[in-house]
């Protein structure tokens, strides 16, 4: 479908293919530039994972 749409944003009433942007916090850079502050905000989180085979 992407090959058919090409550089366009979609095909009317069938499909859309638009560019989206979002802001993201750079955790690695902050950790490198502010190691003491970074360590103060570290929290341990846990979760359960179900895997089916």
C-alpha positions in Angstrom: 0.0 0.0 0.0 2.9 2.4 0.8 4.2 2.0 -2.7 0.9 2.9 -4.2 0.5 6.0 -1.9 4.1 7.1 -2.6 4.8 10.6 -1.3 1.2 11.5 -1.0 -0.7 11.4 2.4 -3.2 8.8 1.4 -5.9 7.5 -0.9 -9.3 9.1 -0.2 -11.7 6.9 1.8 -9.2 4.0 1.7 -6.0 4.7 3.6 -3.8 7.5 5.0 -0.1 7.6 5.5 0.9 10.8 7.3 4.1 11.8 9.1 3.6 12.3 12.9 6.1 13.9 15.3 6.4 13.7 19.0 8.6 15.1 21.7 10.6 12.6 23.7 12.8 13.0 26.9 16.4 12.0 26.2 17.0 9.9 29.3 20.5 8.8 28.4 21.8 12.4 27.8 20.2 13.6 31.0 21.9 10.8 32.9 25.2 11.6 31.4 24.9 15.4 32.0 23.2 15.3 35.5 24.2 11.9 37.1 23.5 13.0 40.7 20.0 14.4 39.9 19.2 11.4 37.8 19.9 8.9 40.6 17.6 10.8 42.9 14.6 10.0 40.7 15.2 6.3 39.9 12.3 4.1 40.9 12.2 0.3 40.7 9.1 -0.9 38.8 8.0 -4.5 38.3 5.4 -6.3 36.2 4.3 -9.8 35.3 4.8 -11.1 31.8 2.7 -13.9 30.3 4.3 -15.7 27.4 2.5 -18.4 25.4 4.4 -21.1 23.5 
